[in-house]
């Protein structure tokens, strides 16, 4: 798999499950054809079931590990989104401790930050473009932190203690939540794991097709069910691992979008 090609054309990621399934089906047919060839050329062909079982067991182990890792990654991402939404609401509400002009300015900066966060993963064409969006988001976050520090210092005397403790706490938490998002934006398992999974699944398909032909058990109905199930499993795994490319972003960012409705868009 050409990972440099995918890095420069991230839209290709959505086709990875299809590529995996095509490779598995192809190797199934290759194994079946080779098995037919062996049966014609030899009077008896022996299959070591223990070796085949060991390979299938290893494939199941790696498949299960990959699913577990993708599910954990997805759950962590959703937890981060919920945290960002909650802290955004708290920070927006705590702006009441600031001077009137600073309150308006901070609310606008919060709306801009939220827009930048929602746009971070939209229609990404390459990793270079993604890096530019991350850098732009980081600059806006620094701008927000700098202005918030000055705004808290300028808070009215009757609100200065609350601004210094409550608003300062919320803005710090928001900064940490967004920084965590930036740090984990490109956090995925090493590509070698996906390559290893592809090798194991195609090897298992090759052996399955070979065994079908040698044992004269050409049950293509069961083979089709297997391919459908493994294809669906791959779609689920990759959707959990790279949800912004394979899932509806509105569903993933639902809580952030609800906060955006409450806050409105920056003027």
C-alpha positions as CSV (number, residue, x, y, z in Angstrom):
1,X,0.0,0.0,0.0
2,X,1.4,3.4,-1.0
3,X,1.1,5.4,2.2
4,X,2.8,8.4,0.6
5,X,0.0,8.5,-2.0
6,X,-2.7,8.4,0.8
7,X,-0.9,11.1,2.7
8,X,-1.1,13.4,-0.3
9,X,-4.7,12.3,-1.2
10,X,-6.4,11.7,2.1
11,X,-9.8,11.2,0.3
12,X,-8.4,7.8,-0.7
13,X,-8.8,6.6,2.9
14,X,-12.5,6.0,2.4
15,X,-11.6,3.3,-0.2
16,X,-9.3,1.3,2.1
17,X,-12.0,-1.1,3.4
18,X,-13.0,-1.8,-0.3
19,X,-9.3,-2.3,-1.2
20,X,-8.9,-4.8,1.7
21,X,-12.1,-6.7,0.7
22,X,-11.0,-6.8,-3.0
23,X,-7.6,-8.2,-2.0
24,X,-9.3,-10.9,0.2
25,X,-11.7,-11.9,-2.5
26,X,-8.9,-12.0,-5.1
27,X,-6.7,-14.3,-2.9
28,X,-9.7,-16.5,-2.2
29,X,-10.1,-17.1,-5.9
30,X,-6.3,-17.5,-6.4
31,X,-6.3,-20.2,-3.6
32,X,-9.3,-21.9,-5.1
33,X,-7.7,-21.9,-8.6
34,X,-4.4,-23.2,-7.3
35,X,-6.2,-25.9,-5.4
36,X,-8.0,-27.1,-8.5
37,X,-4.7,-27.1,-10.3
38,X,-3.1,-29.3,-7.6
39,X,-6.0,-31.7,-7.6
40,X,-5.7,-32.2,-11.4
41,X,-1.9,-32.7,-11.2
42,X,-1.7,-34.9,-8.1
43,X,-3.7,-38.0,-7.1
44,X,-3.8,-36.9,-3.5
45,X,-3.3,-33.5,-1.9
46,X,-3.1,-33.3,1.9
47,X,-4.0,-30.2,3.9
48,X,-2.5,-29.8,7.4
49,X,-5.6,-28.6,9.4
50,X,-3.5,-27.7,12.4
51,X,-1.4,-25.2,10.4
52,X,-4.5,-23.7,8.8
53,X,-6.1,-23.3,12.2
54,X,-3.0,-21.6,13.6
55,X,-3.0,-19.1,10.8
56,X,-6.8,-18.4,11.2
57,X,-6.3,-18.0,14.9
58,X,-3.5,-15.5,14.4
59,X,-5.7,-13.6,12.0
60,X,-8.5,-13.5,14.5
61,X,-6.1,-12.3,17.2
62,X,-4.8,-9.4,15.1
63,X,-8.3,-8.5,13.9
64,X,-9.6,-8.4,17.4
65,X,-6.7,-6.3,18.6
66,X,-7.2,-3.8,15.7
67,X,-10.9,-3.6,16.5
68,X,-10.3,-3.0,20.2
69,X,-7.7,-0.3,19.4
70,X,-10.0,1.5,17.0
71,X,-12.9,1.3,19.4
72,X,-10.8,2.8,22.2
73,X,-9.6,5.5,19.9
74,X,-13.1,6.4,18.9
75,X,-14.4,6.5,22.5
76,X,-11.5,8.7,23.5
77,X,-12.3,11.1,20.6
78,X,-16.0,11.3,21.6
79,X,-15.0,11.9,25.3
80,X,-12.8,14.7,24.1
81,X,-15.7,16.2,22.0
82,X,-18.0,16.1,25.0
83,X,-15.4,17.7,27.2
84,X,-14.8,20.5,24.7
85,X,-18.6,21.2,24.4
86,X,-19.1,21.3,28.1
87,X,-16.1,23.6,28.8
88,X,-17.1,25.9,25.8
89,X,-20.5,26.4,27.4
90,X,-19.0,27.0,30.9
91,X,-16.5,29.5,29.5
92,X,-19.1,31.3,27.4
93,X,-21.3,31.6,30.5
94,X,-18.4,32.8,32.7
95,X,-17.8,35.8,30.4
96,X,-20.4,37.7,32.4
97,X,-17.6,38.5,34.9
98,X,-15.7,40.6,32.3
99,X,-16.1,44.2,31.2
100,X,-18.8,44.7,28.6
101,X,-16.4,45.3,25.7
102,X,-14.2,42.4,26.7
103,X,-17.2,40.1,27.1
104,X,-18.3,40.8,23.5
105,X,-14.8,40.2,22.2
106,X,-14.2,37.0,24.2
107,X,-17.6,35.6,23.0
108,X,-16.6,36.3,19.4
109,X,-13.2,34.6,19.9
110,X,-15.0,31.6,21.3
111,X,-17.2,31.4,18.3
112,X,-14.2,31.6,16.0
113,X,-12.4,28.9,17.9
114,X,-15.5,26.7,17.7
115,X,-15.7,27.3,13.9
116,X,-12.1,26.5,13.5
117,X,-12.5,23.3,15.5
118,X,-15.5,22.1,13.5
119,X,-13.7,22.9,10.2
120,X,-10.5,21.1,11.3
121,X,-11.4,17.8,9.6
122,X,-13.8,18.9,6.9
123,X,-12.9,18.1,3.2
124,X,-9.2,17.4,3.9
125,X,-7.3,16.7,0.7
126,X,-3.8,16.1,2.0
127,X,-1.8,16.0,5.2
128,X,-0.2,19.3,4.2
129,X,-3.6,21.0,4.2
130,X,-4.4,19.3,7.5
131,X,-1.2,20.6,9.1
132,X,-2.0,24.1,7.9
133,X,-5.4,23.9,9.6
134,X,-3.8,22.6,12.8
135,X,-1.3,25.5,12.7
136,X,-4.1,28.0,12.1
137,X,-6.2,26.6,15.0
138,X,-3.2,26.7,17.3
139,X,-2.6,30.4,16.4
140,X,-6.3,31.2,17.2
141,X,-6.0,29.4,20.5
142,X,-2.9,31.4,21.4
143,X,-4.7,34.6,20.5
144,X,-7.6,33.6,22.7
145,X,-5.4,32.8,25.7
146,X,-3.5,36.1,25.3
147,X,-6.7,38.2,25.1
148,X,-8.3,36.2,28.0
149,X,-5.4,37.0,30.2
150,X,-5.7,40.7,29.6
151,X,-9.5,40.7,29.8
152,X,-9.4,39.0,33.2
153,X,-6.9,41.6,34.5
154,X,-9.3,44.3,33.3
155,X,-12.4,42.8,34.9
156,X,-14.5,45.1,37.1
157,X,-13.4,45.2,40.7
158,X,-16.6,43.6,41.9
159,X,-16.1,40.6,39.5
160,X,-12.3,40.4,39.6
161,X,-12.1,37.6,42.1
162,X,-14.7,35.5,40.2
163,X,-13.0,36.3,36.9
164,X,-9.6,35.4,38.3
165,X,-10.8,32.0,39.7
166,X,-13.8,30.8,37.8
167,X,-13.3,32.3,34.3
168,X,-9.5,31.7,34.5
169,X,-10.2,28.0,35.4
170,X,-12.7,27.5,32.5
171,X,-10.5,29.2,29.9
172,X,-7.5,27.1,31.1
173,X,-9.6,23.9,30.8
174,X,-10.7,24.9,27.4
175,X,-7.2,25.5,26.2
176,X,-6.1,22.1,27.6
177,X,-9.1,20.4,25.8
178,X,-8.2,21.9,22.5
179,X,-4.5,21.2,22.9
180,X,-5.4,17.6,23.5
181,X,-7.4,17.6,20.3
182,X,-4.4,19.0,18.4
183,X,-2.0,16.4,19.9
184,X,-4.3,13.5,19.0
185,X,-5.5,14.8,15.6
186,X,-3.1,12.5,13.8
187,X,-2.8,9.8,16.5
188,X,-3.3,6.4,14.7
189,X,-1.8,3.0,15.0
190,X,1.4,2.4,13.0
191,X,0.7,1.6,9.3
192,X,2.6,-1.7,9.8
193,X,-0.3,-3.1,11.9
194,X,-2.8,-2.5,9.0
195,X,-0.3,-4.0,6.6
196,X,0.1,-7.1,8.9
197,X,-3.7,-7.4,9.1
198,X,-4.0,-7.3,5.3
199,X,-1.3,-10.0,4.9
200,X,-3.0,-12.3,7.5
201,X,-6.5,-11.8,6.0
202,X,-5.4,-12.4,2.4
203,X,-3.3,-15.5,3.6
204,X,-6.4,-16.8,5.3
205,X,-8.5,-16.3,2.2
206,X,-5.9,-18.0,0.1
207,X,-5.9,-21.0,2.3
208,X,-9.8,-21.1,2.5
209,X,-10.0,-21.1,-1.3
210,X,-7.3,-23.7,-1.5
211,X,-9.1,-26.0,1.0
212,X,-12.4,-25.6,-0.8
213,X,-10.9,-26.8,-4.0
214,X,-8.8,-29.6,-2.5
215,X,-11.6,-31.0,-0.4
216,X,-14.1,-30.5,-3.2
217,X,-16.3,-28.4,-0.9
218,X,-17.1,-25.5,-3.3
219,X,-19.7,-23.7,-1.3
220,X,-19.7,-20.2,-2.8
221,X,-22.8,-19.2,-0.7
222,X,-20.8,-19.6,2.5
223,X,-17.8,-17.9,0.8
224,X,-20.0,-14.9,-0.1
225,X,-21.3,-14.7,3.5
226,X,-17.7,-14.7,4.8
227,X,-16.7,-12.0,2.4
228,X,-19.8,-9.9,3.4
229,X,-19.0,-10.3,7.1
230,X,-15.3,-9.5,6.8
231,X,-16.1,-6.5,4.6
232,X,-18.6,-5.1,7.1
233,X,-16.0,-5.8,9.9
234,X,-13.4,-3.8,8.1
235,X,-15.8,-0.9,7.4
236,X,-16.6,-0.8,11.2
237,X,-12.9,-0.9,12.2
238,X,-11.8,1.8,9.8
239,X,-14.8,3.9,10.6
240,X,-13.9,3.9,14.2
241,X,-10.3,4.6,13.5
242,X,-10.8,7.4,11.0
243,X,-14.3,8.6,11.7
244,X,-14.0,12.0,10.1
245,X,-13.3,10.3,6.7
246,X,-15.8,7.5,6.9
247,X,-18.6,8.7,9.1
248,X,-21.0,11.6,9.1
249,X,-19.2,14.5,10.8
250,X,-22.5,16.0,12.0
251,X,-23.1,12.9,14.1
252,X,-19.6,12.9,15.5
253,X,-19.7,16.6,16.3
254,X,-23.3,16.7,17.4
255,X,-22.6,18.2,20.9
256,X,-20.3,20.8,19.5
257,X,-22.9,21.8,16.9
258,X,-25.5,22.1,19.6
259,X,-23.1,24.5,21.5
260,X,-22.6,26.5,18.3
261,X,-26.4,26.9,17.9
262,X,-26.5,28.3,21.4
263,X,-23.6,30.6,20.9
264,X,-24.5,31.7,17.4
265,X,-22.0,32.5,14.6
266,X,-19.3,35.2,14.8
267,X,-20.4,38.5,13.2
